[in-house]
Amino acid sequence: MKNRAYKNYIFDFYGTLADILTDEKDPVLWDTLGQLYQAYGADYEGDALKKAYAKHVDQARKELIELKGVVYPEIDLAYIFNQLYVDARPQSSNSNQPDDWGNLIAMVFRVLSRKHLTAYPHTKEVLAFLKEQGCRLYLLSNAQAAFTNAEIDLMALRPYFDAIYLSSDAGICKPQPEFLK
């Protein structure tokens, strides 16, 4: 590849480098998350938690659209999971919420909803080949940092990239031009 056409390569993560299957509608997921919230003093049953989550996600998207003036906002689910806790715990009780609650619950949410995750065949070989050729590799993905960073590490793909950009960190997602830039 001595006469390579490009020196920079941008990859997406899910569906490009990693094959994933999730089921975020699974009632067992929401029941289990509800029990976790209950264990820390926030009163949620599974279906109520799912509905409150959807309401918070919709509201956060609307707020980001207005705040950033974008068409394609990307919310941070860690913030949403934290807000759900704050909303449901009794005001008179002392919070026994862990400091990193939102990130913890986002990770639990992903682990419980994830049915399958694997790197596609030859992903590492292709990335290694490009790096050996002196190419710069970037990851640009519509994804939640709270669990995608762990999944990148789980696939052992982080060392191949010169930089990683995740939409939840930016508050916008593809195809928003500002995120692509």
N, C-alpha and C positions, 0 to 999 in steps of 0.2 A: 504494500500500500504506500509506496514511496511517493506517488503523485496523488495523494489523497485530495479529495475535493473539498473537505471541510476540516477545520481544526477544532471546532466546538460542536458538541452534540447534546441535544436536550431530550431527555426521556421523561415520560410519565411513569408512574409507579404501578398502580393497579391496572390490570388489563394489558400492560405492556411488558413489564419486567416480572410482575408477580400475579399469579392467578389466585383470586380470592372469591369465596362465596360466603355471604352473611345472610342472616335472617333476623331483621330488626322488628319483625311483626310477631315473632314467637311469643305467645302468652307466658311461657315459662321464663323467658328473659325478663319480662316486666314484673312478674310475680317475685322472682329472685331479687331483682333490684329493689322492689318495694320492701322486701324483708330486710335488706341491707340498710335502707333508709330508716326503717322502724327500729333496727338495732341501735341506731344513733339518735333516736328520739324524734324523728320526722315521721309523721303519720301518713303513710301511703299504702294503698292496695295497688296491685299490679296495673289494672285497667285505668284507675285514676291517675297513676304516675305516668302512664303512656299518654293520656289526654293532656295532662299538665305539661309534659315534655313537648308535645306537638304545639301547644299554645305558646310556650316560651320560644320555641324555635321560630315560629311564624312571626312573633312580635320582634324578636332580635333581628331577623332578616329585614323587616320593614324599617326598623331603626337604622340599620347599617346603610340601607338604600338611601334614606334621607340624609344621614350624617356624611356619608362619603360621596353621594351623588353618583352612584354606580348602578348598573343594571344587574350585575352578577356579584352579590355580596357573599361572603363566607363567614358564618358565625363560628365561634369557638365553643365547642360542646362542653369543655371543662367549665366554662362560665355558666352555661345552662344548667348543668348538673349541680353546681354550687347554689345557684338561685333556687332551684327546686328544694334544696335542703332548707335554705333560709325561709322560704315561703311556708313550709310545712311544720317546722318545729314550733312548739308552744313558746310564745314570747316570754312567759314567766320562767321558763326553764333555763338553766345554764347550758350552753352549748358544749357537747362533748364531741363535736365535729373535728376530725383530723385537719391539720393545717392545709393539707393538699387534697382536700375532699374532691373537688371538681376533677382533677387529673386522675385520682384514684378511681372514681366512679366511671369516668370515661373509659379507662382501661378495662375495668370489670365489664362494662357494657360491651366493649368490643370483643373481649375474650368469650363472653357468653353468647354473643350473636354470631361469632365466626365459626363457620362449619368447615372451612378449608382454606389453607394459605400455603402456597409453595412458589418458589421461583420457577419461571418457565425453563424448559430444557435449554441449555447452552447460554443462558443469560450471563452467568459469571464469565464464561469463556469469551463471549463477545465484548463485554465490558473490559476484561483484562487485555484483550487484543487491541482495542482502541487506545487504552492507556499506554500500552507498550509502544504504540505508534506515535506517542506524544500528543494525543488528542486530549482536549479538556472535556469533561463530562459533567453535565448538570442534570439535576432532578427537579422538575417543575410539576407539581401534582396538586390537584384538587383533593385535599386530604386534611384530616385532623391531626395536628401535631401531637396531641395528647396520647394517641395510640399508633400513629403511622411511624413516628421515630422508632418506637419499639419494634414494629414489624420490619422496618428497614434493617435494623440490627439483627433481628431474628433470621432474616434471609442472608445476613453477612454481606450486605451490599454497600454499606456506607463508605468503606475505604476506596471504592472506585470513583466516587464523586468529588469534584472540586468544590461544589456548593449544592445545597439542597434547599429548595423553596417550597413551602407548604402553604396552601391557601388560608388555613385558619390563622396562621401567623400574620398574614397580610390583610385579612379582613375582606379580601376579594378573591375571585376564582376565575379560571378560564371559562369563557373566552374574553373576559374583561381585558382590554388592551394594556392597562396599567400593570396587571399581573404578568402578562407575557413579556413586557419590557423589563 
